[in-house]
Amino acid sequence: MASDRKIGIVMHGVTGRMGMNQHLIRSVLAIRNQGGVVLSDGSRIVPDPIIVGRDGPKIERLAKTHNVERWTTDLDGALADPYNEIFFDAASTKLRPTLLRKAIDAGKHVYCEKPISEGLEEAIEIAKYAKAKGVKNGIVHDKLDLPGLVKLKRLRDSGFFGKILSVKGEFGYWVFEGDYLPAQRPSWNYRAADGGGMVSDMLCHWRYVLDNVVAPVKSVSCTTATHIDKRWDESGKEYQATADDAAYATFMLEGDIVAHINSSWCTRVRRDDLVTFQIDGTHGSAVAGLHKCYSQHRVNTPKPVWNPDVPQPLNFYESWEEVPDNVPLDNGFKVQWEQFLRHVLEGSEWRYTFVEGAKGVQLAEAGYQSARERRWIDLEDLGL
């Protein structure tokens, strides 16, 4: 009879907002609290995290708050322990390649937040290194398991759209400058020297979203802006914002599909969600946010007539139908943690390797190059 067992996971960089909330609390601890992940032989694998960081009192408080028995400031010691089979990193992008290499050298399977590195050359090197060392590796592609995008992909796979013509995305919201109201994003996001920037942050996401939900990205044309050049940090001190806080990008996808995505921390929201994607095809269209998705088939498409002399008589929202949930959809980060654990333990399918992470970095670099040179940039095959 199959027996249950624990698996040690070194979790680095989980005192920050994303690492703590999405990866530690809502993923690894949620999986632990539900009794683990069921494998194909009927056994359960239960994650047993060890929180690692430089600030001992801070990580000790975090561990006690969430009933995590193990924590340490000694990363080398945690990696040397054979009980710990997986290393996860959600800390600084600048340090990530070095930390991943150290974990790989210790024989750990590695999983991390995006981007995998700040530069493409380094991203390719670490992807090759993980492959050469034979360790399982993965990078977070959380947006693919958002309910809204799951439904959008389901429509694509069913042939609902007919021939897909175009995609348009709107992402972002107003991030307060920090003077009269505290900013709701960390100040490093707006300093280029610290790795901030909308392109480096979001084009990695848009690469895997477009590749997997619509069609592979072939080229990009991008314009960036630093709309707000003065902000205030967490201590209330004024600083110069040097990173791009908005990116306006057009992508050519396989099949001559045109995609355009606006990404901005300097926009006020008047749409269904903080991010929306609309796919238009010959047979139908659909719009998805984080959770909901609405579709309109060609037989339900209204026939408006342009007449600027009278108020628009049609309510365009009325002819869209919500795509039902049909199946329960869990937290996207948690879903991918469960997939990665199964991949590590029994070799189940896993597509989101460091190679995919390198593709995200490639698109971000191409976006910046396009903005500098004011031209289209083609994406070459990485040869990985």
N, C-alpha and C positions, 0 to 999 in steps of 0.2 A: 504494500500500500504506500502511495506517495506520501512523503512527509513534508510538513511546512518548515521553512527556514527563514532566517533573517539575512539581509544583505547590507553591509556597511557602505554608507555613502558620505564622502567628504564633501561638505557644502561650504564653499568659499564665496564671500560677497553677498550673504543673505541678510545683512543688517540694513541694506538699502530697501527702498520702497518696493521695487519690482521683485528683487530676490526674496525678500521676507514674505510679502503677501502672496505672490503668485506661485513661487517655487517651493518655499518652505511650508507655509501654512496651508495653502489651498491645493497643493499638489502632493508633496512627499508626506506631510503629516496627515493629510486627508486620506491618502492611500493606506498609511499605517493604521489610522483609526477605523477604516472600513474592513480591516483584517487582511490587507495585502492585495496582491494581484494574483489571479488564478491563472496557472500555466496549463498547457495542453494536456499534461498528465494528471490534472486535477489537484496538484499541490499548490500551495500558496507561497509567494515570496513577499516578505514583509520588510519594507525599508527601515533601516536603523541609522538615522543621520548623525553625523558629528559636525557641529558648527565650528568653523574655523575663521578667525579674524585677529586683527592686531589689538583691538580694544577689549581686554579681558573682562572688565566689569560689564561692558555693554553686551557682549555675547553671552555672558553668564546670566544676565537678566533675561535676555531673549530665550535662552534655553529653559530657565525655570518657569517663565510665563507659559511656555507651550509644552511643558513636560518632556523636554528633550534631555535625556540622561547624559549625553556626551557633548562636550565642547572643549576647545583648546585654542591656544595662541601658537601652537607648534605645528605648522603645516607639514614640515619634513617628517615629524613623528607620525602624523596622521597618515601620510602617504606610505610610510615604511611599514605600517600595520597591515598584514595580509588579510585581516578580517574586512578591511575597507576595499571594496572591489571597484567602486565608481568614484570619479572625481567630477564635481560640478562647479562651474565658475560663473558668477554673475557680477563680478566686480569691474574694475577699470579695464577698458579695451586696451589701453597701452600695455598693461602687464599680462594680458591674456595669453599671447603666444608663448611667453616664457613659462607661465604656470602650466599650460597645457603640455608643453614639452617635458617639464619636470614630472608631471603626473604620468605621462606616457612612458617615460624612462623607469618609473616605479612599477610599471606593468598594469596601470589602472585603465579601465574603460573611461572615456571622457565625453562629457556632455556640457554644453555651455550656451550662454546667451549670445545673441548676435550684437555687433559684427564679430567675426572670428579674429579679426585684426584690423589695424588702421590702414594697411596697404595690401594690394593684391599679391605682390611678390611674396610677402610673408605669409599670406593666407594659403597660397599654393604650396609653400614649403611645409607648413604644418599639416596640410591635408595629405601630402605625400609621406610625411614622417609617420603619421598615424597609420596609414595604409601599410608602410614598410614594417612597422613594429607589430602589426596584426592585432591592434586593439579595436574594439567597437567604439565608434565615435558618432556624435550627433550634435546638431545645432538646433536651437529652438525655432520652430516655424509655427508659433502659436496661433496666428490669425487664420491658418487653414482649418482649424477646428472650431472657429467661431460659428455658432448656429446659422447666422446669416449667410456666411460664405459656403458652409456645407450645403445649404439649400440652393445657392446659386450654382455651385458645381453640379449638384444633382440635376438641375434644369439643363445644364450644358450636356451632361452625359446622356440625358434622355432624348436629345435632339430637339428640344423645345424651341431653340432660337433659330433653327434652320441654318443658314450661312451667317456666321457672326461677322458683323460689319465694324463695330466700334465699341470702345469701353470709355467711360468717363468716371473718374473718382474725385471725391472731395474729402479731404482730411484736415482736421485741425480745429482750433478754437482760440479764444483770446487768453493768452498767458499774461497775467498781470505783471507789470514792470517791477513791482516790489516796493514802490515808494508809499502809496497810500493804502494798498492792500498787499499782503504777502503773495509772492509768486507761487503758483501751484506746480512748478517744475524746478528742479535744482539749477543753481546758477551756472554750473559748469556746462550745461547745455548750450549756453550762449557765448562761450569762450573757445575760440578755435584751438588755442594752445592746449586746452584740456580735453580735446577730442569732441567738442560740441559741433553742432551743425545739423540742419534739417536733412540735407542730402545723405550724410553719413549715417544718420539715424533711421531714415524712413525708406530710402531707395533699396536698402537690403530687404525690407519687408515687401516692397512692391515687386521685386524680382520674383520671389517665390509665390506671391499671390497671383501674378499674371502668368507665370510659367505653369502653375498647377491648376488654376481655376479657369483660365482662358486659353492661352497658347504661349509658347516660348518667346521671350523677348529677343529681338534681333538687333535693334539699334535704338539710340536715345538722342533727343534734343532737349536741353534743359537750360532754364534761366533761374538764377538764384538771386536772393536779395537779403540784405540785413535791414529790415524796415525800421526796427527800433534799435538805435545804437547806444542807448544808455539805460541800464537796469540797476537794481539794487539786490545785493546778495542776502543770504540767510541771516546775517548779522546786521542788516540794514545799511550796509556800506555800498555807496554808489560805485559801479564799475563800468568799463567800456565793453559793450557787446561786440564781439569781433566775428562771431560765427553766423552763418546764414540762418535766418529764422523763417524762411519761406523758400519753396522750390516749385517751379511750374514746369512740368516735364511732359513731353510727348514721346511715346514709344511706338515703334513699328514691331508688330508681332508676326509670328509665322502665319501664313495664310493671308497676308496683306491686311491684317486687322490693325486699326489705328486705336491707340489708347492714350488718353490724356488724364493726368492726375495732378491736381493742385494740392500742395501740402503747406500749411501755414500755421504758425503760432500767433498770427496777427490778423485773425478773421473772427467775426462773430457769427454764431451758428443760426441759420434759418433753414434747416433741413431735418430729416427724420432722425439723424444720429450724428455722432462726432466723426464718423467716417461712413461714406456711402459709395457703393460701386453700382454703376448702371451698365448693363450689357444690352446692346441693340442688335437684333438680327432680322433677317428677312421674314421670319415667321412669328417673332415675338420679342419682347423686351422684359427685363427684370431689374429691380433695384433692391440691393441688400445693404443693411446696416450691420451692427454687431450681432443682433439677435433675429430681427425680422427680415423677411424678404417678400416683395410684392412683384407679381408678374402681370403682363398684359399680352394676350395673344392677338394675332392680327384680326381675328373675327370680333374681338372686343375693342379694337382700336377706334376711337372717335375720329370724326372728319371735321376738324376745325377749319374755319375760313378767316383769313386775315382781314380785319376791319377795325382800324384804330379809332373809328368815330363813335363806337359804342362799347360799353363794358363787356368783357368776355363772358358770354352766356354759359359756357361749359365749365363744369367742375372737373378738372382733369384727374383728380384723385379718385373719383367715383368709379372709374372704369378699370381700376387695378384691383387684383384679387390677391389676398395674402396666401403665401405658400405655407401649408400647415406643418407643424413640427413632425408629425407621424411617428417619429422615434425619439426617445429621450436623448438629449445632447448634454454632455457634462462639460465642466470647465476645460477650455482648450489646452491650457498648460498641463493640467492633470492627465488628460487623455494622452498627450504626447509622452509624459513621464511613464505612463503605463505601457505604452508602445515600446519605449526605449528599454524598460526593464525586461520585457518579454524578449526583445532583440538580444540583450546581453545574456539572458539565462538560457534561451532555447533557439536563438538564431532566426527568429521570425522576421518577416520583411521589415525593412527600415530604409527609407529613401533619403532622409534628411541628414546626410553625412557632412563632413567638413568640406567635401567637394561642392555641395550646394551652398555652404557658407561662403566659399570663395567666389561663387557666382554673384552673391549679393554684394560683396566688396567690389567685384568687377564693375557692376552697374553703378555703384556709388562713385567710383573713380571716373567712370565714363561720364557720369552726370556732371562732375566738377570740371572735367576736361571740356565738355561741351559748353559749359557756362563761360569758361575762360576764353575759348577759341571761337565761340558763337557759331557752332556748326554741329551737324549730325555726327555721332560717333557710332561705328559698327562694333558689335561685340564679337570677338574672336573666340573660337573653341579653345578652352583651357588645356585640352590634352590630358585630362586627368581620368 
